[in-house]
Amino acid sequence: MDKASLGGAVLAMAGIVAGLLIEGGNLGQVLQPTAALIVFGGTMGAVLLQFPLTTVLAAFGRLAHLFAAPARQDSQLIRLLVAFANKARRHGVVSLDSDLQTIEDPFLKRSLMLAVDGTEPAELRNIMRVSLESTTEGEERLPAVFESAGGFSPTIGILGAVLGLIQVMHHLDNMEAVGRGIAVAFVATIYGVGIANLFFLPFAGKMRLRIHEDHRRREMMLEGVISILEGMNPRMLEVKLAGFLSHAQENKKEKAA
């Protein structure tokens, strides 16, 4: 599990609930099914009006990945590409054909397959650059779903509060009922603002960060394969690919070495 994502979600909810309890409140005051129906239903309806169903489903399908720590390490990718470079230098690029079945990443497998088939470096770069940009463009739509939901939900929450106040106005002869009704009406605003700032917008930010990391990783794969095809020295290749790593990752890699 990604400790930052899981810890952040737990800390955010715990802080709000603890603050409510310290102020003398109780969870029953904010657990209002009607308010939740207005906010969640209205927000999802607005999102579906803006985005195709396939995009919305893909975005929510990615949520599980936000709470899972990235399985692959960049340092492992560099070692793999350097090993390919050593093998290609001794036995030729065609010898890497036997390694294609062991590669799980589709982008790396496709790039290496083109290299084995004798594609020129410039042509290989052009082909895979189109694939890279197309994939990234499609992935960029996913965090936009949550960004839109984060923009809609506070407004839908206000709408729910106004609808609740309208109902309150019908009971002005009973001030006790008016007080309870106003409290319930504002729960919709809490839901709208809460899910936007605690979930939807953080989801979008984390998802966009993961997409940028995947893009950088594919860039590293492409440069590695092209360098192998051009016959770059494996040691030089390792230094070149290390330029894609952040300073913290480089230090971690050096300690591991």
Stockholm file with secondary structure:
# STOCKHOLM 1.0

chainA/1-257         MDKASLGGAVLAMAGIVAGLLIEGGNLGQVLQPTAALIVFGGTMGAVLLQFPLTTVLAAFGRLAHLFAAPARQDSQLIRLLVAFANKARRHGVVSLDSDLQTIEDPFLKRSLMLAVDGTEPAELRNIMRVSLESTTEGEERLPAVFESAGGFSPTIGILGAVLGLIQVMHHLDNMEAVGRGIAVAFVATIYGVGIANLFFLPFAGKMRLRIHEDHRRREMMLEGVISILEGMNPRMLEVKLAGFLSHAQENKKEKAA
#=GR chainA/1-257 SS CCHHHHHHHHHHHHHHHHHHHHTTCCGGGTCCHHHHHHHHHHHHHHHHHHSCHHHHHHHHHTHHHHTSCCSCCHHHHHHHHHHHHHHHHHHCGGGGGGGGGGCCCHHHHHHHHHHHTTCCHHHHHHHHHHHHHHHHHHHHHHHHHHHHHHHHHHHHHHHHHHHHHHHHGGGTTCHHHHHHHHHHHHHHHHHHHHHIIIIIHHHHHHHHHHHHHHHHHHHHHHHHHHHHHTTCCHHHHHHHHHTTSCHHHHHHHHHHC
#=GC SS_cons         CCHHHHHHHHHHHHHHHHHHHHTTCCGGGTCCHHHHHHHHHHHHHHHHHHSCHHHHHHHHHTHHHHTSCCSCCHHHHHHHHHHHHHHHHHHCGGGGGGGGGGCCCHHHHHHHHHHHTTCCHHHHHHHHHHHHHHHHHHHHHHHHHHHHHHHHHHHHHHHHHHHHHHHHGGGTTCHHHHHHHHHHHHHHHHHHHHHIIIIIHHHHHHHHHHHHHHHHHHHHHHHHHHHHHTTCCHHHHHHHHHTTSCHHHHHHHHHHC
//
